[in-house]
Amino acid sequence: MTAMGSVVDRYDVAVVGAGLAGSCLAGALARAGTRVTLIDAQAERGEARRDFRAEKFGADQMALFEGLGFGAALAACTTATEEVAVVRYGRLAYREAAREWGAHYPVLVGAARAALPDGLLTPGRVADFELGPDRQILALSDGRRIEARLVVLATGLGHALLAKAGIAKRALSPRHSLAVGFDMAAPRAAFPFPAMTYFAEGFGGRDAYLTLFPIGEVMRANLFCYRDPGEPWVAALRRDPEATLRAMMPHLARHCPDLSVSGPLEVRPIDLARADGVERDGLVLIGDAFQTACPIPGTGIGKLLTDADRLARVHVPAWLATPGMGREKIAAFYADPVKQACDARSLRASVYARGLAVETGTLWRARRLRNRVARTAIRLVKDGPRAAAALAPGLLPIGL
C-alpha cells in the first residue's frame, strides 16, 4: 500500500460506521475516557437515512443499551408496550406480560447519535486504510488522515472496507428469510390489543409470523417469512397487501378486523453470512460486519450490543493498557466466550426457526409436537387454574 501522507488527528480508537453498534461502542468508550472518534459518511446529528431494519426490542436489549449508557435516550424516542397478545393456529393462546419498545431504525440511530458526547462524530468517508501491529492509518475521501491504535468496523452490510482488509464474507444461508414492514391504516387506538404476535396458521409453508406493535399513534406491522423477494407472492403482497394477508392467515381478521394498509411496503431479504479471516493487526469487526442475523428469532440487536459491550468493558481497556495492537490481542475478542455463545445462539435460533416453519420431515414434526407439549405444560405450571380453564377444546395454546 502506498504511503498515506501526514496524519491530522490521533486517537486510541477509530470506529467506522455510526449505526447502533458503532454509536453505542464509541459513546461507551468516550465516557470511559478513551480517545475515540466515530467516522460516518452520514454523520450529521438527527435521524439516519431511511433503512428498514430492527424496529422493536425487548427488556434484555434495553438492559444492554442501559449498560452502554444509551437507555434513557432510546426510551425517550420509542413507544413502550407492556403486554403482547400471542396467537397460534389462528386462536388467542395467551396474553404475555412483556415490556417492549418500538421505533423506526433511523430514529433509534438518530437518538443514539444525539446522545453522543460533543465532538465525537467525524463526518467523512473512509477511502482506504493501512493496518499494522502498533498503529493504523485511515485515509478519508476528502484527504484527511486519521491515526488510531485500533480500528473498529461497524459498517453493517457494507463490503468495501472489508475487501480492503482482505476479508471476505462466507454465505451461511443465502436468501434465508424475508422481512416486510408497513403501517396499518387504522390508528393504534382501533386495535383490540396493545401489541400482537400472530404465528403462521400451519406448518410446511414458508410463513413465520406477523407482529403488530405501536410506534406513536400508528400500528406498525412486521411480517416475516421464508420467501425469495423475486417470487410472484411478493409481487402480490406489494400490489394488494390486505388480500394477501387474508389469504395467508385466514383467521387473522378475527383478531384484527381492519387489515387495510397505509403507504408502501418495505421489503428486505435476509442473507446469513459471516466474515472469514478476521484476525488482523489493529482491526475488529462488530455487528453485521462480522456476522449477520435473521430478525425472526429477534437476536440481532442483542448480538450487536453484546459485541459493543464486550469491547467497551473488557477488551479495549485491556488492549490499550499495554503497547501494540497485534492480531494476538484482536484474537481475544473473537474467542470471547460471551461473544461466541451469543453469535452461536443467534445462528442456531435462525436455522431452527426456519426448520420449524418449512420442514415437513418426521424429525421436524416430532420437534413441533415436543414444543406444543412443553408450551402447554409451562402455561399450566405458570398460570394454574386459569390456564387449565383455558385448555378447553379449541383453546389449546399450541404453536412453534
Disulfide bonds with the S-S distance in Angstrom:
none
